[in-house]
Amino acid sequence: MAGKDSSPGSSKENPDQNSDENPVSKYNASIENLVQRFQNVNPLEQKHKFWETQPVGQFKDVGSSSLPEGPIEMPTPISEVKQEPYNLPSLYEWTTCDMGSEEVCNEVYVLLMNNYVEDDDNMFRFNYSKEFLQWALRSPGYYSSWHVGVRVKASKKLVAFISGIPVNMRVRDQVVKMAEVNFLCVHKKLRSKRLAPVMIKEVTRRIHLENVWQAAYTAGVLLPTPLTTSQYWHRTLNPKKLIDVGFSRLGERMTMSRAIKLYKLPATTLTPGLRKMELRDVPAVTGLLRNYLSRFAVAPEFDENDVEHWLLPRENVVDSYLVESQVTHEITDFFSFYTLPSSILHSQEYSILKAAYTFYYVSTNTALLQLMNDALITAKQKNFDVFNALDVMENESFLKELKFGQGDGQLYYYLYNYRLSQALKPSELGLVLL
Ligand SMILES: CCCCCCCCCCCCCC(=O)SCCNC(=O)CCNC(=O)[C@H](O)C(C)(C)COP(=O)(O)OP(=O)(O)OC[C@H]1O[C@@H](n2cnc3c(N)ncnc32)[C@H](O)[C@@H]1OP(=O)(O)O
């Protein structure tokens, strides 16, 4: 996901960061500084009863570059992996969620719709659609056993969920089969009972049973120890609605009519040869994307199956456009975004914020700025209210110029059981989680 702002709320526009007077704070690779800046605590004193027992970089080891890069723990024979599930409190039971079943998919949808990530002010909550969840979880090579739910034994009500999907991840020059772990959710009434650590251990066990020993995940909370820390940026498409629902505020000297003018976009895209991606484009897009992602320190290794799954347009889930040369018919550029609405929790007038999130792109012939401007125009045509992007990949090169404003939260990226000697800059990361 996550790519996910792990918080639609920590993804709200930060009016201070947005004003011209305020320089955008620069990325600082030092975890110590980071923790102090955002939590005002010394990371060496921060207790993580669960995370301290896990094979992840520990805060106390930050800076000890003597530790080798790579797996922290070696795999064990599958026969030595615990064969039976972890114990849950006695009122609850494990369930494997078959996301191909409309009924089960709906249960997961409802759990997340009511209990998943909110912003710090509890104004917005992610509202992943059912089609989106099926797309996100039934990806090439997926294991149903990694879609883990918890039910109340008596009523069978689904009260918690965590998921993994397999992915080939390249870390520098090593390609490692990993799990992308996402959609960890515990019902609001069951919070702070240490259910999350049991769920993480259970999904880990099931992932180990498939001989996978590493994972990637993102979260809006700071845990030991981020691979990188990224920021959300937001491009207003519908100023009136964003202001009405409290997502944005009119800055000083800004009126509604000025805001509308400021964010106005051309009615049609500007790049000649821009068209929707089709099935026949999969090989060309795969080639472009593999080549582009090879420049990042950490990025997925996509094959044609992955590209077909992740990038072929799906109504209300993912949009992908490319540039075909009108002379040679070569595919030269490509962009995509996914649809992730948020519920608006306290508005009389609106119930849904329609948000597009930047996904993968490649520019070889068309300037990235122009390509992303066309992405904005396309999203506006499709009636999105806001277009979101992290500062990963080459996004920093277009964010300010295309009038994105910085959000008020961080999204931390993590690897499980894989150590890097130093944190990365977001721009070294070629990975978007849903
Ligand atoms: C090899 C394969 C490995 C596979 C596994 C790889 C790792 C995958 C890791 C998961 C990647 C998920 C990616 C996403 O989906 S990120 C999205 C997470 N979901 C939400 O934010 C939705 C709303 N919140 C909730 O549903 C609950 O608050 C959750 C479920 C988040 C915690 O429930 P609760 O609030 O009732 O807490 P507890 O008493 O049960 O447990 C407290 C412990 O849990 C640690 N905690 C809290 N939040 C997170 C978090 N987001 N990632 C990892 N750990 C987290 C916390 O530091 C503490 O441990 P420690 O500080 O004491 O040590």
PDBQT file of the ligand as one rigid body, heavy atoms in Angstrom, charges set to zero:
ROOT
HETATM    1  C1  LIG A 501       8.455 -13.104   6.537  1.00  0.00    +0.000 C 
HETATM    2  C2  LIG A 501       7.096 -12.627   6.572  1.00  0.00    +0.000 C 
HETATM    3  C3  LIG A 501       6.891 -11.479   7.589  1.00  0.00    +0.000 C 
HETATM    4  C4  LIG A 501       5.488 -10.940   7.515  1.00  0.00    +0.000 C 
HETATM    5  C5  LIG A 501       5.210  -9.867   8.565  1.00  0.00    +0.000 C 
HETATM    6  C6  LIG A 501       5.922  -8.579   8.271  1.00  0.00    +0.000 C 
HETATM    7  C7  LIG A 501       5.528  -7.479   9.278  1.00  0.00    +0.000 C 
HETATM    8  C8  LIG A 501       4.176  -6.896   8.992  1.00  0.00    +0.000 C 
HETATM    9  C9  LIG A 501       3.839  -5.817   9.986  1.00  0.00    +0.000 C 
HETATM   10  C10 LIG A 501       2.440  -5.278   9.779  1.00  0.00    +0.000 C 
HETATM   11  C11 LIG A 501       2.351  -4.320   8.611  1.00  0.00    +0.000 C 
HETATM   12  C12 LIG A 501       0.999  -3.690   8.500  1.00  0.00    +0.000 C 
HETATM   13  C13 LIG A 501       0.879  -2.722   7.370  1.00  0.00    +0.000 C 
HETATM   14  C14 LIG A 501      -0.457  -2.010   7.490  1.00  0.00    +0.000 C 
HETATM   15  O1  LIG A 501      -1.472  -2.573   7.230  1.00  0.00    +0.000 OA
HETATM   16  S1  LIG A 501      -0.441  -0.351   8.052  1.00  0.00    +0.000 SA
HETATM   17  C15 LIG A 501      -2.137  -0.034   8.446  1.00  0.00    +0.000 C 
HETATM   18  C16 LIG A 501      -2.418  -0.415   9.866  1.00  0.00    +0.000 C 
HETATM   19  N1  LIG A 501      -3.825  -0.312  10.151  1.00  0.00    +0.000 N 
HETATM   20  C17 LIG A 501      -4.425   0.730  10.728  1.00  0.00    +0.000 C 
HETATM   21  O2  LIG A 501      -3.780   1.716  11.067  1.00  0.00    +0.000 OA
HETATM   22  C18 LIG A 501      -5.926   0.632  10.883  1.00  0.00    +0.000 C 
HETATM   23  C19 LIG A 501      -6.433   1.211  12.171  1.00  0.00    +0.000 C 
HETATM   24  N2  LIG A 501      -5.737   0.633  13.303  1.00  0.00    +0.000 N 
HETATM   25  C20 LIG A 501      -5.895  -0.630  13.742  1.00  0.00    +0.000 C 
HETATM   26  O3  LIG A 501      -6.642  -1.420  13.182  1.00  0.00    +0.000 OA
HETATM   27  C21 LIG A 501      -5.066  -1.045  14.933  1.00  0.00    +0.000 C 
HETATM   28  O4  LIG A 501      -4.676   0.111  15.639  1.00  0.00    +0.000 OA
HETATM   29  C22 LIG A 501      -3.811  -1.876  14.538  1.00  0.00    +0.000 C 
HETATM   30  C23 LIG A 501      -4.249  -3.202  13.978  1.00  0.00    +0.000 C 
HETATM   31  C24 LIG A 501      -2.930  -1.138  13.541  1.00  0.00    +0.000 C 
HETATM   32  C25 LIG A 501      -2.959  -2.134  15.801  1.00  0.00    +0.000 C 
HETATM   33  O5  LIG A 501      -3.753  -2.737  16.765  1.00  0.00    +0.000 OA
HETATM   34  P1  LIG A 501      -3.901  -2.130  18.237  1.00  0.00    +0.000 P 
HETATM   35  O6  LIG A 501      -3.881  -0.650  18.121  1.00  0.00    +0.000 OA
HETATM   36  O7  LIG A 501      -5.075  -2.744  18.867  1.00  0.00    +0.000 OA
HETATM   37  O8  LIG A 501      -2.513  -2.521  18.964  1.00  0.00    +0.000 OA
HETATM   38  P2  LIG A 501      -2.208  -3.916  19.725  1.00  0.00    +0.000 P 
HETATM   39  O9  LIG A 501      -2.395  -3.737  21.197  1.00  0.00    +0.000 OA
HETATM   40  O10 LIG A 501      -2.961  -5.030  19.122  1.00  0.00    +0.000 OA
HETATM   41  O11 LIG A 501      -0.662  -4.112  19.375  1.00  0.00    +0.000 OA
HETATM   42  C26 LIG A 501       0.283  -3.122  19.680  1.00  0.00    +0.000 C 
HETATM   43  C27 LIG A 501       1.559  -3.480  18.948  1.00  0.00    +0.000 C 
HETATM   44  O12 LIG A 501       1.302  -3.396  17.520  1.00  0.00    +0.000 OA
HETATM   45  C28 LIG A 501       2.217  -2.489  16.950  1.00  0.00    +0.000 C 
HETATM   46  N3  LIG A 501       1.580  -1.790  15.820  1.00  0.00    +0.000 N 
HETATM   47  C29 LIG A 501       0.614  -0.859  15.858  1.00  0.00    +0.000 A 
HETATM   48  N4  LIG A 501       0.315  -0.467  14.629  1.00  0.00    +0.000 NA
HETATM   49  C30 LIG A 501       1.105  -1.157  13.795  1.00  0.00    +0.000 A 
HETATM   50  C31 LIG A 501       1.255  -1.170  12.404  1.00  0.00    +0.000 A 
HETATM   51  N5  LIG A 501       0.541  -0.370  11.597  1.00  0.00    +0.000 N 
HETATM   52  N6  LIG A 501       2.139  -2.004  11.851  1.00  0.00    +0.000 NA
HETATM   53  C32 LIG A 501       2.875  -2.816  12.620  1.00  0.00    +0.000 A 
HETATM   54  N7  LIG A 501       2.788  -2.842  13.969  1.00  0.00    +0.000 NA
HETATM   55  C33 LIG A 501       1.902  -2.002  14.538  1.00  0.00    +0.000 A 
HETATM   56  C34 LIG A 501       2.548  -1.523  18.070  1.00  0.00    +0.000 C 
HETATM   57  O13 LIG A 501       3.756  -0.846  17.774  1.00  0.00    +0.000 OA
HETATM   58  C35 LIG A 501       2.659  -2.470  19.230  1.00  0.00    +0.000 C 
HETATM   59  O14 LIG A 501       3.889  -3.209  19.173  1.00  0.00    +0.000 OA
HETATM   60  P3  LIG A 501       5.129  -2.722  20.081  1.00  0.00    +0.000 P 
HETATM   61  O15 LIG A 501       5.366  -1.291  19.753  1.00  0.00    +0.000 OA
HETATM   62  O16 LIG A 501       4.684  -2.885  21.507  1.00  0.00    +0.000 OA
HETATM   63  O17 LIG A 501       6.278  -3.603  19.718  1.00  0.00    +0.000 OA
ENDROOT
TORSDOF 0
